[in-house]
Amino acid sequence: MSRTLADDVLDRLASDGAEVIFTCPGTTEVALLDASIDHPAIRLVLATHETIAVAAADGYARATGRPGVALLHANVGLVNGLSMVEAARVGGSRLVVLNGTKPLGNRNRRGFTQTQGSAAVAAPFTVHACAIETRQSALADLGAALDRLHQGPAGPVYVELPQDLLASPSLGRSLPAVSRGPAEWQPTADTLDAARNLLTEAEGVVIVAGRQLADSPGAVSQLVQISRLLNAPVFEAPWRELERETVDTTDQHYAGVLSFQPAALDNSVALVVGTPQFLEPDGDPSLLARCAHVLHVVTSPDEAIPGSLGLIGALGPTLSALRSTIEQGSIEESTSSSRRDRLDACVREYIEQREHDAPPGGAGLSVGQLADHLAENLLEPATVVLDAVTATATLLRRLPRRPSRRLHATGSGALGWGMGAAAGVAMAQAPERVFAIVSDGVFQFGIQALHTAASQNLAVTWVVVNNRSYRAVELALSHYGGRAEAGGTYPCTDLGETNIAHVARGFGIDAVRVDSVSELAEAWRQQAASVGPFLIEVLVDSPERNPAR
């Protein structure tokens, strides 16, 4: 068979490091499906819903550092997948969304599964969106999108691929070189001096560690040294930003997740490292408005926090330069003593919060008990996918995290992400087992991931925290303080008694349902002996509360 433009597209993806395409295909993608037969270097994996295709590609990208590719069908497939594209945008994931659309001649006509301006629909959820307009421009347009993956700030890109162009003859020319983005930034000496003065003269300093540290060799050790020089507590970024592992949570300066101790920021200088501007829920004031000053160490000027003193550059070298500059200054003894007291108070508060999460007596399971079991049994270097909604606060406080324990999470609000992402991470890290902790709501939104895991025999263990309710909505109604709270009736929050383990077994996946510590221990032994996917449904009945921030 003669080569087509679809062959050129697959060659271009492979040249940029793509290895897998997750797809829920239709008729507009047949040229790519057909061409894939002659491209064994790129594997096509079927997902039975677009949210799973996108979330799996996102998880694959996060786990490998290479492009994750999702192939969607027409306008209906695009809109089905957009919630997970949003999760990739929030997480700064290098995701490629390919969208097979109707032939060019139909683009501006009313027709089956087509709408005008698909690229404009995708644009708010991506860092780059384009529609291929001509056969001659196809590789250049695709190349521009792929090149954007390697520039900051990171995020998903979208390319619309008309059906007739994919089936047209190959361009038959060599592939363009892959651009790797602009030269890295670095802070000036004057900026470093200004940062040193703020950090050494302030009454209190708070360090906030973010997700970019996970991909910055050497940066964590520099940050730990800075915390010692400044007598500063180290917090992880607010939980909505906590999408990767950051620092060792057993470190003596670790004080928890910032969301759970925001008062520590009051009148302090905050050194925020490796996270973009915080996602702010609702209309509440910014957390950082509580600070006297904010210093922001981040890799791209486009992600700098407004009003902060920006130290823009690769995290490792920038923190090394900052540490050296701080060592050239001095801190008054009275200030050092006050900072030690602040540090001790923050660490004590973190420990007290953990103790408050301690499981109650009796045989029933709480999220705290589940977290303690996982902390004891997830051996290093375990990979964890976390998407547990209202159980997240307890899990983050009680699950130890460190650079060797890989974490993938989302604060995007895109329910179902943890199901599909776990499949993508498991495929990336095969044959290593991946552990996904998700809520029952996330399971119901991402149930189709079970098909992908079963068909690929992926080594993934899902732990489904089942409180049988939309607890987040119930908490919102309670906080609202209206008629629902007064009467104790919370509309549209009851998920019923669905037996999730039975559902999983219907997909051919080994699964058990547990409601006691002893049953959980036995289920854990069973999953440890399994080869393919496994699901543990954990029935909990705990008043878990995850702060809005």
N, C-alpha and C positions, 0 to 999 in steps of 0.2 A: 504494500500500500504506500502511496505517496505521503510524504510528510505534510503536515498542516501547521497553521499558526499555533494550534494547541500544543504541538511538539515543541515549538519555540518557547512557549510560555513555561512548559515543564522544565526545559533546559535552563531557562533564566532563573527559575526558582531554585533548581538544584545548585546552580553556580553561587547562589547566595546562602547556601547551607540548609535549605529546606529538605526534610527527609520524609515527612508524613503530611498528608492532606486529609483532614477530617471533613466528611461531607454528608449531607442529606440531599442527594441529587434529584434532578428532574430532567426533562427533555432538553432544556437549553444547555446542559453541560455534557451532552453525549460526546462531542468531539474531544473534550478533555478525558472523559472516561475511556474512550476508545484509544486515544494516544497513550494512555498510561500503561497499556500492555507492553509497549516497547521502551518503557522507562522504569526498569526495576529498582533504580536507586531511590525513587519516590514511591512510597507506599500509600495507597488509598484505603481509608478506614471508614466504614459505614456507621453513621449515627442516625437514629430514627427520629430525631428532632433537631432543628437548627440550633436551639440553645445548647444542646449537648455538643454539637460539632464545634461551636465557637468556644465554649468553656473548655473543652478538651484541648483545642489548639492553643488556647491561652495557657492552660496548665503545662502543656508541652514546652511552650516558649519559656515560661518561668523556670522550669526545671533544667532546661538545656542551655539557655542563652542564645539559641538559634531561633530563626523565625518559626512561629507556629502558624499554620495555614488552615483556614476554613473555607470551604467552597459551598456557597449557598445558591438556591434556585429561585430566580426571578424575584419579583417584588414581594411576594408572600414569604419567601424564605428569608429575605433581608429583614423584614419587619419582625418576623419570629425571632431572629437572632440578635436583634439590637440590644436587648437588655444585657446580654453577655458581652457585647462589644463595649457597652458602658462600663462593665466590670473591668475589662482590659484597659480602658482609658484611665479609670481611676487608679488602677494598679501600675500604670506605666509599662504595660506589656508589649513586647514586639510581635504583634499579631498581624497577619495578612488576611484580609477578608476579600475573597474573590467572589464575584456575583455574576453568574451566567444570566443574561437577559435576552429578551426577544430580538430578532434581527433589526438592524439599523433602520430599515424602511418602516418598521412599526413604532419607532421610538416615540414619536409625537402623536400617535393615534390611540384611540380607545381600543383596547384589546384584552384578551385573556391573560391574566397574571402579569400585567404590565402597567406601569404608571410613568409619567414624565418625571425626569429629574431624580433618578435613584441616587446619584452621587450627592445631590443636595440633601436628600433624606439622611444619608450616612454621615455627612460632614460634621454635625454637632457632636458626634460620638467618636470621632477619629482625629488624628493629627494631620491626615492627608487623605483626600478623597478625589478620585478622578474617574472619568468615563472615557474609555478608548473610542476614539471617533473614526479612525481610519486604520487600515491594515498597515500602512507604511509607518504610522506613529506608534504602533502597538508596543514594540519592545522598549522604545524610549519612554513611553508613558508608564509601563510596568517598572522599568528601571528607576524612574524618578520616585515611584512609590516605595520600592525596596530600599533605595538609598536613604529615604527619609527615616527608615527604621533605625539607622545608625547615627542619627542626629538627635539633639535634645530639644525639648523634653521628649522622652520616649512615650510611645503609645501606638495604637492600632492604625493601620492604613487600609483604605478601601479602593478596589479597582473593579469597575463594571466592564464585563467582557461580553459583547454582543455575540449571539449564537452564530450568525453568519460569518463573522470575522474569525472565530475560532476554527471554523471548518474550511476557511480559505487556504490557499497554498502557502507553504512555509516561505518565510522571507529568505531563508538560505544564506544568512550572513553570520559572521562571528558575533559573539555576544559582547556588549559593552562592558568595560571594566566596572567593578563595583566600587563606588565611592564610600568612604568610611567617615564622612562628616568633617566638620571643621576642626582646627587645632584646639586642644584643650585650653581652657582659661586657667589663670592663676592669679591669686590676690597680690596686690602691690605691697611694697614695704610700708607705705603710709597706712594702708588699710590694716595690716597686721599690727602696727604700732597702736592704732586707735582701738583695735580689738583688745590688745593687751591692757591698755589703760582702763577700759571698761571692766575687764574681768578681774583685775587686781585691786581696783579701788572700790568695787561694789560691796555693800554690806552682805549680800547673798547672791550666789550664783547657782543656777539650775541647769543641768545638761539634759537635753532631750535627744535620744538616739532614734534614727529612722531607718527605713527599709533599704536605702541605697548602700548601707554598710555591708549588707549581705554579699554584694558584688564588688567590694573594695578591699582587696588583700592588704593587710597591715593597718587598715584604718582603725579597727577596734582597739588594737593594742595602744595606738597613739591616743585614742579617746580616753582609755583607762588611765594612762599616765597624766593626761590633762586633769582628769577628775581628782587625782591625788594632789597635784600641784595647787588646785583651787579649793580643796576641801569641799567638793560639790557633790550632791546626790545625782545619780544618773537615773533618769526615767526613760521608759520607752515612749514613743510617740503615741498620741491618742489612738484608741483601739481601731478607729476607722482607717487610720494610716498604717496600722501594724500588719502589713501584708507579707513581711519576711522576718526572719530571725535578725536580731540586732546585736545585743551584748549578752554576756553570761549572766543569767538571772540569779546565780549564786554569788556574784561578786559582792564584796562588803559594802560598796557604795550604791548598789542597786536598790531603788526605792519604789519599783512597780511601774504600772502604766499611768501616764500622766492624767488620763481621764478620771482616775479614781482618787487623785490628790491634787486638784487644780489650785488649791489655796497655797501650795508651795511656790507658785509663781508670783505671789503678791510682792510688789516692789523689788523683785529680784532682776538680775540680768540673766536672760535665758540664752544659752548657747545651743541652738537648734542645729542638728547635724543630720544630713542625708535624708531629708523628707521634704516634699513640696509644701506649699502653704496648706494649712490644715483644712479639711472639709468641715464646714460649720453647719450643724443641723439647725433647721428652723430659723428664728430671728434673733437668737441669743447673741450677746456680744462675743467677740473672739476671745478664746482662752488667753491669747497672748496680750490682750489689752490690759491684763492685770500686771504686766511686767513694767519695770522702769526702762529697760532697753532690751532689744532682741538682736543677737548676732546670728547670722544664718550661713552655715557652711553647706553648699549645695553645688551640684555639678553643672547646672545650666542657669544663666541669668533669667531665663523665662520662668523659672520656678521659684525665684527669690521672693521671700515674704515682703510685701509692701511696707515701707518704713523701717526695714531692718538694715543693719550694717552687713552687707553681703560679702562673704568670702567665697568667691566663685572659683571652682576648680575641682580636679580629681580629689576625692576625699582623703586618700592616704597622704599624698604630698602636701596638701593644704593643712591637714591636721599636724603633720610633722613640722611644717614651718610655723604654725601657731604655737605648738609646744615649745619650740626653740625660742620664740619671741617672748612667751610667758616666763621662761626661765631667766630671761634677762631683766625682768622686773622683780618687784618684791611686794609682799603683803604685810601690813602692819599686824602685830601680834594680837591686838584686840579684835581686829577683823577676822583673823584666823580662828580665834577662840569662838567668836559668834557664829562663824560658818560651821565649825565642828558641832556646835549645839544644833544648828539647823539640820545638818546632815543626820545626826543621831535621831532627831525628831521625825524626819521623813522616813527613815528606815524603820523606826518603831511603828509608825502608822501603817506602813506596808505589812509588817509582821502581824499587827493586830487585825488588819483586814483579812489576812489569810486565816487567822485563827477563827474569825467570825464565820468564815466559810466552812469550818470543820463540820463533818457530817454528824447528824444527831444519832443517838443510840437507837437500837432496834434493828430489825431485819430489812426494813425498806431501803431502797436505793435513793440517794440524793445525787445531784450533780457533783457535789464535793467528793463523795465516795468514788464516783466514776473517775473524776480527775486524779484522785490519789492512786487508784488502780493503774491508770494509764501512766502516771509518773513513775511508778515502780516497775512497770512491765515493758515500756517502750525503750528498748535497748539502743545504745548509740551505735551507729549514727542513723537514727530513725527519721523518716520523712513523714511529716504530718500536714494534711490539708484540713484547715479549720474553717467551718461555716456553720456555726451553732447558734447564732442569733442571741436570744436572751440567756443562754448558758455560757456565752463567750466570756463574760466577766469572771466567773468562777474558774473557768478553764485557764484563762490567761494568768490568774493569780496563783494557781496551784500546779500548772504544768511547767517544769523547768525548761528554759530555752537557752541555747548557746549556739555559737557559729557551727558546731558540728551536728546539731540537731536541726535539720532543715525544715522550715515552716513556709507554707503557702496559705494565705488567707485573703479574705476580701472584706472591705467595709463599705462596699458599693451599694448594698441593699438589693442586689440582683439575686433573688431567691432561686435556688437550684444550682448556683455556680459550683458549690462544693462537690456535687455529684459528678458533673462532667469534667471539672478540673482534675479530680482524682484519677479519672480514666486516662487523661492526657499525661499527668505526672507519672502514673504507673507504666505507661507505654515508654516514656522517656527513660525511666530508671530500671526497666526490666533487666534481670529477674528479681531485683530487690523489691521487697514488699513495701507498699505505701499504706498509710493509715489515714482515713478520712473521718473526722468527727463532724457530724452534721445534725441539724435539727430535723424533726419530723416534717415540718413545713418545707424545708429545703429538699428532703427526700421526695415529697409529693410534686414539687416543681421540676425535679430532675430525674424522675423515675426512669426515663428512657436510657439513662447511662447504664442501667443494668444490662441492657441488650449488648451495648458495645463491650462492656467488661466480660460478659459471658462468651461472646463470639470471638474475642481475642484472647480469652483465658488469662486475663490480667491479674497480677498479684496485688490486689487491693482489698483491704479490709475496711468496710464502712461500719462505723459505730454511730447508730442513729439514736439521738437523745429524744425520746418520745414522751412529751408531757401532754399529748393529745389535745393541744390547743394552739391558737395563734396568740401566744403569750404576749408578744410585743404589742398587739392591738389591745389586748386586755389591760396592759399596763398604761397604754396611752389613754384609754377611757378612764382608768382610775385617776391618772394625773389630771385629766380634764375636769374632774370633780363635778360632773353633771348628774343627770338622772340615772345613768348606768351605774355609777359608783354608789349613789344613794340607795338604789334598789338591789344592788348586787347582781344585776343582769347585764351581761356584756354581749351585745349582738355580734354575730358573725365571727365568733372566736372559737367555736367548738369543732374540733376536727374528728370527733367521734372515736370509735374503737377499731379503726382499721388495723388489721394484723399485718404489719410491715414485713415481718419475716415470711409470712405466707406469700405475700406478693413477690418477694425476691425469689423464693423457691419456684414460683411460676415461670421465672426467667431462666431456671436451671442453675441457680446460685445457692450454694449451701448457706443456710441462715438459721439463727436461733433467736428466741425471745427470752429475755431475762428480767427478773424483778427483785433479785437479791444478790448480795455480795458473793455468796457461794456459787450461784448460777453464773454470774459474770466470770468468776475464776475458771469454771469449767468451759464456758464458751471460749475464753481466751486460749485455753489449751487446744481446743478444737481448731481455731483459726490458725494457730501456730503450726499445726500439722498439715494444713491445707496447701494446695499448690496454686489454685486459681482464685477467683474472687470469693469473698466471704462477707456476710453481713450479720452484725449483732444488733438487735433491737433492744434498747435499754429503756424500760419503763421507769420514769422518774415522777416524783410528785413533790417538787420543791419550789418554793416561792422565789425563784432566781430573778434577779433584777440586773439588767445591763443599763448603766447610765447612758443617756442619749448621746453623750460625747464619747 
